[in-house]
Amino acid sequence: MRTVYKYEVPFEDYFMLQLPKEASFLSFAEQKGNLFLWTLVDTEKAITSYNFRLTGTGHPLPQMANLRHIGTCRAPIVDSNVVWHLFLLEGSL
């Protein structure tokens, strides 16, 4: 069944989420001080690992040809407004 799911994005440079295969990324946003990724998934598909890269504006980003931009959002962290950028590491699928 096709369903929209929400996954919390950890404040880590690199992380992995377990999602159904062929997930479609809908939105990346802040909610109550945390980061989330909304996806459209088919709950009948097998679960697979998706690897991501999270970086802030101005933070070093290694030269990687396999980065696919998922979204950008602002999130208040420790009295500052940081703009976050979420990328999928496409070669990891």
C-alpha positions as CSV (number, residue, x, y, z in Angstrom):
1,M,0.0,0.0,0.0
2,R,1.3,3.5,-0.9
3,T,1.7,5.6,2.2
4,V,3.4,8.8,3.3
5,Y,5.8,8.2,6.2
6,K,7.9,10.6,8.3
7,Y,11.5,9.7,9.4
8,E,13.6,11.7,11.9
9,V,16.9,12.8,10.4
10,P,19.7,12.7,13.0
11,F,22.1,15.6,13.3
12,E,25.0,13.6,11.9
13,D,27.2,14.1,8.8
14,Y,26.5,10.6,7.5
15,F,23.6,8.4,8.5
16,M,21.5,5.5,7.2
17,L,17.7,5.0,7.2
18,Q,15.9,1.8,6.5
19,L,13.1,2.5,4.0
20,P,11.1,0.4,1.5
21,K,12.7,0.1,-1.9
22,E,11.9,2.8,-4.5
23,A,10.9,5.4,-1.8
24,S,10.1,8.8,-3.2
25,F,11.4,11.8,-1.2
26,L,8.7,14.4,-0.7
27,S,10.0,16.9,1.8
28,F,12.8,17.7,4.2
29,A,11.9,20.1,7.0
30,E,12.3,21.1,10.7
31,Q,9.5,20.3,13.1
32,K,9.8,21.3,16.8
33,G,13.6,21.6,16.7
34,N,14.2,18.3,14.9
35,L,14.8,17.5,11.3
36,F,12.4,15.1,9.4
37,L,12.2,13.5,5.9
38,W,8.8,12.7,4.5
39,T,8.6,9.9,1.9
40,L,6.1,8.2,-0.2
41,V,6.6,4.5,0.2
42,D,5.0,1.2,-0.9
43,T,4.7,-0.8,2.4
44,E,4.7,-4.0,0.4
45,K,8.3,-3.4,-1.0
46,A,11.3,-5.0,0.7
47,I,13.2,-2.8,3.2
48,T,16.6,-1.5,2.1
49,S,19.3,0.9,3.4
50,Y,19.5,4.4,2.1
51,N,22.7,6.4,3.0
52,F,22.5,10.2,3.5
53,R,24.8,13.2,3.9
54,L,23.6,16.1,6.1
55,T,25.6,19.3,5.9
56,G,25.2,23.0,6.9
57,T,25.7,25.9,4.6
58,G,29.4,26.7,4.5
59,H,30.5,23.4,6.0
60,P,33.0,21.4,3.9
61,L,31.5,18.9,1.5
62,P,33.8,16.3,0.0
63,Q,33.9,16.1,-3.8
64,M,31.3,13.3,-4.4
65,A,29.7,12.9,-7.8
66,N,27.0,10.6,-6.3
67,L,25.2,13.2,-4.2
68,R,21.6,13.8,-5.0
69,H,20.0,16.9,-3.3
70,I,16.9,15.9,-1.4
71,G,16.1,19.2,0.3
72,T,17.1,22.3,2.3
73,C,15.7,23.6,5.5
74,R,16.3,26.0,8.5
75,A,16.6,24.6,12.0
76,P,17.3,26.5,15.2
77,I,20.1,24.8,17.1
78,V,21.6,26.3,20.2
79,D,20.6,29.9,19.7
80,S,21.5,30.0,16.0
81,N,19.6,29.4,12.7
82,V,21.5,26.9,10.6
83,V,20.4,26.1,7.1
84,W,20.7,22.3,6.5
85,H,21.1,20.5,3.2
86,L,20.2,16.8,2.9
87,F,21.8,14.6,0.2
88,L,21.2,11.0,-0.8
89,L,24.4,9.0,-1.5
90,E,23.2,7.4,-4.7
91,G,26.0,5.0,-5.1
92,S,25.0,3.4,-1.8
93,L,21.7,2.0,-3.0
